[in-house]
Amino acid sequence: MDADDRATPGGLHERLTHRGLREQLGTALFERVAGPDGPAKRRRIHGTPGPRWFPPDAAIRAVHGDASMFVGGLAALLVQSLHPSAMAAVAAHSGYRSDPWGRLQRTSTFLAVTTFGTAPDAQAAVDRVRAVHHRIRGTTAAGLPYRADDPHLLAWVHAAEAHSFLRAHEVYGAAPLDPAGYDAYVADMAVVAAALGVEDPPRDRAGLDAVLRSYRPELARTDEAREAARFLLLHPPLPWPVRPAYGALAAAAVHLLEPEHRALLGLPTVPLLECAFRPLGTAVVRSIRWALPAPPEPRTAS
């Protein structure tokens, strides 16, 4: 028994209650993100011995293992929606409205496997995604044909994700990296991007920013993008008691967006509210970090 428990009559009960609340919150949150079989996935990803794509000290592991990814992931979805062809593909084929949690769980599993899993499992995950992309074809509302395995579209999706994840970690990460570290993160992400079919992905932050800028003439606020933003920011599939926390997460994600992306999405800038976005984001990310246990260190040898 701890000294505090002996000294305080109610100390043990209070600490057990505290631990129980943390475990309950962590379990509920992890199940939402990873699915009901999340614990089994985690054991396989982190517990299977073998070589990995990235070493233990890789920048991609620091970024993708941090709770700031909750903000970065939401920001990435908002930015990605601004490319009409990419958004048309998402609206028609992803099931983000009919099965939002399933889509989140598939995405989080892919990120976890490619970042922390064995090299064979990471390659298998990439192969599955490429097979799905190969089957997705369609036409935008403006009559433009698209295909999900188009390297140009893949490059946009990759750049939006990498930029959003990096910015979220820079602002809300437990241990932000230095400039060289974030360059290393972009280089790590390029490994996954190239495996998915992106041609010559950027390998440092300057290159990543340049890629994002190059897409500006193609971006637009389509009806599908408006619907996606309303769904993500105003009508999330969540019970009312947790919506205030989600609102703080959404505000933090909006705070990360580049001014031109916010303008295209029709998201106003309100100076008085802007001052509260970062503290709100910091509070909710810290709460998530407190509730979710850190994953075990992957096994690299049998």
C-alpha positions as CSV (number, residue, x, y, z in Angstrom):
1,M,0.0,0.0,0.0
2,D,1.3,3.5,-0.9
3,A,2.1,5.9,1.9
4,D,-0.6,8.3,0.8
5,D,-3.2,5.4,1.1
6,R,-2.1,4.7,4.7
7,A,-2.1,8.4,5.7
8,T,-5.5,9.2,4.2
9,P,-8.5,7.0,5.2
10,G,-10.2,7.6,1.8
11,G,-6.9,7.7,-0.1
12,L,-7.0,4.2,-1.5
13,H,-10.7,4.4,-2.6
14,E,-10.1,7.8,-4.3
15,R,-7.0,6.5,-6.1
16,L,-8.8,3.3,-7.2
17,T,-11.7,5.3,-8.4
18,H,-9.3,7.6,-10.3
19,R,-7.6,4.6,-11.9
20,G,-11.0,3.1,-12.7
21,L,-12.2,6.2,-14.5
22,R,-9.0,6.5,-16.5
23,E,-9.3,2.8,-17.6
24,Q,-12.9,3.2,-18.5
25,L,-12.3,6.4,-20.5
26,G,-9.3,4.9,-22.2
27,T,-11.0,1.7,-23.1
28,A,-14.1,3.5,-24.6
29,L,-11.9,5.9,-26.6
30,F,-9.6,3.1,-27.8
31,E,-12.5,1.0,-29.0
32,R,-14.0,4.0,-30.9
33,V,-10.7,4.5,-32.7
34,A,-9.4,1.0,-33.1
35,G,-12.7,-1.0,-33.1
36,P,-13.9,-3.8,-30.8
37,D,-10.9,-6.0,-31.8
38,G,-8.5,-3.1,-31.1
39,P,-6.6,-4.9,-28.3
40,A,-5.9,-7.9,-30.5
41,K,-4.8,-5.6,-33.3
42,R,-2.4,-3.8,-30.9
43,R,-0.9,-7.1,-29.7
44,R,-0.3,-8.2,-33.2
45,I,1.1,-4.8,-34.4
46,H,3.4,-4.3,-31.5
47,G,4.0,-7.8,-30.3
48,T,4.8,-9.7,-33.5
49,P,8.6,-9.9,-33.7
50,G,10.4,-9.0,-36.8
51,P,12.0,-6.1,-38.8
52,R,10.0,-2.8,-39.1
53,W,10.0,-0.1,-41.8
54,F,11.1,2.4,-39.1
55,P,13.5,2.2,-36.2
56,P,12.3,2.9,-32.6
57,D,13.7,6.5,-32.6
58,A,12.1,7.4,-36.0
59,A,10.3,10.7,-36.1
60,I,7.2,9.1,-37.6
61,R,6.8,7.0,-34.4
62,A,7.0,10.0,-32.2
63,V,4.3,11.8,-34.2
64,H,1.9,9.0,-34.9
65,G,2.2,7.7,-31.3
66,D,1.1,11.0,-29.8
67,A,-2.5,12.1,-28.9
68,S,-2.1,15.2,-31.1
69,M,-3.0,12.9,-34.0
70,F,-6.7,13.2,-32.9
71,V,-6.4,16.9,-33.9
72,G,-4.3,16.3,-36.9
73,G,-6.5,13.6,-38.3
74,L,-9.6,15.9,-38.2
75,A,-7.6,18.8,-39.8
76,A,-6.4,16.4,-42.6
77,L,-10.0,15.4,-43.5
78,L,-11.0,19.1,-43.7
79,V,-8.1,20.0,-45.9
80,Q,-8.5,16.9,-48.2
81,S,-12.1,17.8,-48.8
82,L,-11.1,20.9,-50.7
83,H,-9.9,18.9,-53.8
84,P,-13.0,18.3,-55.8
85,S,-11.9,14.9,-57.3
86,A,-10.6,13.6,-53.9
87,M,-13.8,14.7,-52.2
88,A,-16.0,13.2,-54.9
89,A,-14.2,9.8,-54.4
90,V,-14.6,10.1,-50.6
91,A,-18.3,11.0,-50.8
92,A,-19.1,8.2,-53.2
93,H,-17.0,5.4,-51.9
94,S,-15.7,5.9,-48.4
95,G,-18.9,5.6,-46.4
96,Y,-17.8,8.4,-44.1
97,R,-21.4,9.3,-43.3
98,S,-22.9,5.8,-43.1
99,D,-20.0,4.2,-41.3
100,P,-17.8,7.0,-39.9
101,W,-16.3,4.9,-37.1
102,G,-15.5,2.1,-39.5
103,R,-13.6,4.4,-41.7
104,L,-11.7,5.9,-38.8
105,Q,-10.8,2.4,-37.5
106,R,-9.5,1.4,-40.9
107,T,-7.4,4.5,-41.2
108,S,-6.0,4.3,-37.7
109,T,-5.2,0.6,-38.2
110,F,-3.3,1.4,-41.4
111,L,-1.3,4.2,-39.8
112,A,-0.5,1.9,-36.8
113,V,0.6,-1.0,-39.0
114,T,2.8,1.0,-41.3
115,T,4.3,2.9,-38.5
116,F,4.8,0.2,-35.8
117,G,4.1,-3.1,-37.5
118,T,6.4,-5.7,-39.0
119,A,7.6,-5.0,-42.6
120,P,5.5,-7.8,-44.1
121,D,2.4,-6.6,-42.3
122,A,3.1,-3.0,-43.4
123,Q,3.5,-4.1,-47.0
124,A,0.3,-6.2,-46.8
125,A,-1.6,-3.2,-45.5
126,V,-0.3,-1.1,-48.4
127,D,-1.2,-3.8,-50.9
128,R,-4.8,-3.9,-49.6
129,V,-5.2,-0.2,-49.9
130,R,-3.8,-0.1,-53.4
131,A,-6.2,-2.9,-54.4
132,V,-9.1,-0.8,-53.1
133,H,-7.9,2.3,-54.8
134,H,-7.5,0.5,-58.1
135,R,-11.2,-0.3,-58.1
136,I,-12.5,3.2,-57.3
137,R,-13.5,5.2,-60.4
138,G,-16.1,7.9,-60.9
139,T,-17.0,11.4,-62.1
140,T,-17.2,14.6,-60.2
141,A,-20.3,16.8,-60.1
142,A,-18.6,18.9,-62.7
143,G,-18.2,15.9,-65.0
144,L,-14.5,15.3,-64.5
145,P,-13.4,11.7,-64.3
146,Y,-11.3,10.5,-61.4
147,R,-9.6,7.4,-60.2
148,A,-8.4,6.8,-56.6
149,D,-5.0,5.4,-57.8
150,D,-4.2,8.6,-59.8
151,P,-0.7,9.5,-58.5
152,H,-1.7,13.2,-58.6
153,L,-4.7,12.7,-56.3
154,L,-2.6,10.4,-54.0
155,A,0.0,13.1,-53.7
156,W,-2.6,15.6,-52.6
157,V,-4.1,13.2,-50.0
158,H,-0.6,12.5,-48.7
159,A,0.5,16.1,-48.5
160,A,-2.6,17.1,-46.7
161,E,-2.2,14.3,-44.2
162,A,1.5,14.8,-43.6
163,H,1.1,18.6,-43.2
164,S,-1.8,18.2,-40.8
165,F,-0.2,15.6,-38.6
166,L,3.1,17.6,-38.5
167,R,1.3,20.8,-37.5
168,A,-0.8,19.1,-34.9
169,H,2.3,17.6,-33.3
170,E,4.2,20.9,-33.5
171,V,1.3,22.7,-31.6
172,Y,-0.1,19.9,-29.4
173,G,2.5,17.2,-29.2
174,A,3.8,16.1,-25.8
175,A,7.4,16.6,-27.0
176,P,7.6,18.7,-30.2
177,L,10.5,17.9,-32.5
178,D,13.1,20.4,-33.8
179,P,13.1,21.4,-37.4
180,A,15.5,18.6,-38.4
181,G,13.1,16.2,-36.6
182,Y,10.1,17.4,-38.7
183,D,12.2,17.1,-41.9
184,A,12.8,13.5,-40.8
185,Y,9.1,13.0,-40.3
186,V,8.3,14.1,-43.8
187,A,11.1,11.8,-45.1
188,D,9.6,8.9,-43.1
189,M,6.1,9.6,-44.5
190,A,7.6,9.6,-48.0
191,V,8.4,5.9,-47.5
192,V,4.7,5.1,-47.0
193,A,3.6,7.5,-49.7
194,A,5.9,5.9,-52.3
195,A,4.7,2.4,-51.4
196,L,1.1,3.7,-52.0
197,G,1.9,5.0,-55.4
198,V,2.8,8.6,-54.9
199,E,5.5,9.7,-57.3
200,D,8.5,11.5,-55.8
201,P,6.9,12.4,-52.5
202,P,8.4,15.4,-50.6
203,R,11.2,14.5,-48.2
204,D,11.5,17.6,-46.1
205,R,9.2,20.3,-44.8
206,A,10.0,22.8,-47.4
207,G,9.2,20.3,-50.1
208,L,5.9,19.4,-48.4
209,D,4.9,23.0,-48.2
210,A,5.7,23.5,-51.9
211,V,3.5,20.5,-52.9
212,L,0.6,21.9,-50.9
213,R,1.0,25.3,-52.6
214,S,1.1,23.7,-56.0
215,Y,-2.5,22.4,-55.6
216,R,-4.0,25.8,-54.8
217,P,-5.5,26.4,-58.3
218,E,-7.3,23.1,-58.1
219,L,-9.0,23.5,-54.8
220,A,-12.6,24.5,-54.4
221,R,-15.5,24.5,-51.9
222,T,-17.8,22.1,-53.5
223,D,-21.2,21.0,-52.1
224,E,-19.6,17.8,-51.1
225,A,-16.9,19.6,-49.2
226,R,-19.5,21.8,-47.4
227,E,-21.4,18.7,-46.4
228,A,-18.3,17.0,-45.1
229,A,-17.3,20.1,-43.1
230,R,-20.8,20.3,-41.5
231,F,-20.8,16.7,-40.7
232,L,-17.3,16.8,-39.1
233,L,-17.6,20.0,-37.2
234,L,-21.4,20.4,-36.4
235,H,-23.0,17.0,-36.6
236,P,-20.6,14.3,-35.4
237,P,-22.1,10.9,-34.7
238,L,-21.5,11.2,-30.9
239,P,-23.7,11.3,-27.9
240,W,-24.4,14.8,-26.5
241,P,-22.4,14.4,-23.2
242,V,-19.1,14.1,-25.1
243,R,-19.9,16.7,-27.8
244,P,-18.3,19.6,-25.8
245,A,-15.0,17.7,-25.7
246,Y,-15.3,17.0,-29.4
247,G,-16.1,20.6,-30.0
248,A,-12.8,21.6,-28.4
249,L,-11.1,19.0,-30.7
250,A,-12.8,20.5,-33.7
251,A,-11.9,24.0,-32.8
252,A,-8.2,22.9,-32.4
253,A,-8.3,21.3,-35.8
254,V,-9.8,24.5,-37.4
255,H,-7.1,26.5,-35.7
256,L,-4.4,24.5,-37.5
257,L,-5.7,25.2,-41.0
258,E,-3.9,27.5,-43.3
259,P,-5.8,30.8,-43.9
260,E,-6.6,30.0,-47.5
261,H,-8.0,26.6,-46.6
262,R,-10.2,28.1,-43.9
263,A,-11.4,30.7,-46.3
264,L,-12.3,28.1,-48.9
265,L,-14.2,26.1,-46.3
266,G,-16.1,29.2,-45.3
267,L,-14.9,29.0,-41.7
268,P,-14.8,32.5,-40.3
269,T,-12.0,34.0,-38.2
270,V,-13.3,35.4,-34.9
271,P,-10.4,37.0,-33.0
272,L,-11.9,36.6,-29.6
273,L,-12.7,32.9,-30.2
274,E,-9.3,32.3,-31.8
275,C,-7.6,33.1,-28.5
276,A,-9.4,30.2,-26.9
277,F,-8.8,27.6,-29.6
278,R,-5.3,26.6,-28.6
279,P,-6.0,26.3,-24.8
280,L,-9.1,24.2,-25.6
281,G,-7.1,22.0,-27.9
282,T,-4.3,21.6,-25.4
283,A,-6.7,20.6,-22.7
284,V,-8.5,18.0,-24.8
285,V,-5.3,16.5,-26.1
286,R,-3.9,16.2,-22.6
287,S,-7.1,14.5,-21.5
288,I,-6.8,12.0,-24.3
289,R,-3.1,11.4,-23.5
290,W,-4.0,10.8,-19.9
291,A,-6.8,8.3,-20.7
292,L,-5.0,6.3,-23.4
293,P,-2.1,4.1,-22.3
294,A,1.0,4.3,-24.3
295,P,1.4,1.3,-26.7
296,P,4.1,-1.3,-25.9
297,E,7.4,-1.1,-27.6
298,P,7.4,-3.2,-30.8
299,R,9.4,-6.4,-30.8
300,T,12.1,-6.3,-33.4
301,A,13.6,-9.8,-32.8
302,S,12.1,-13.3,-32.3
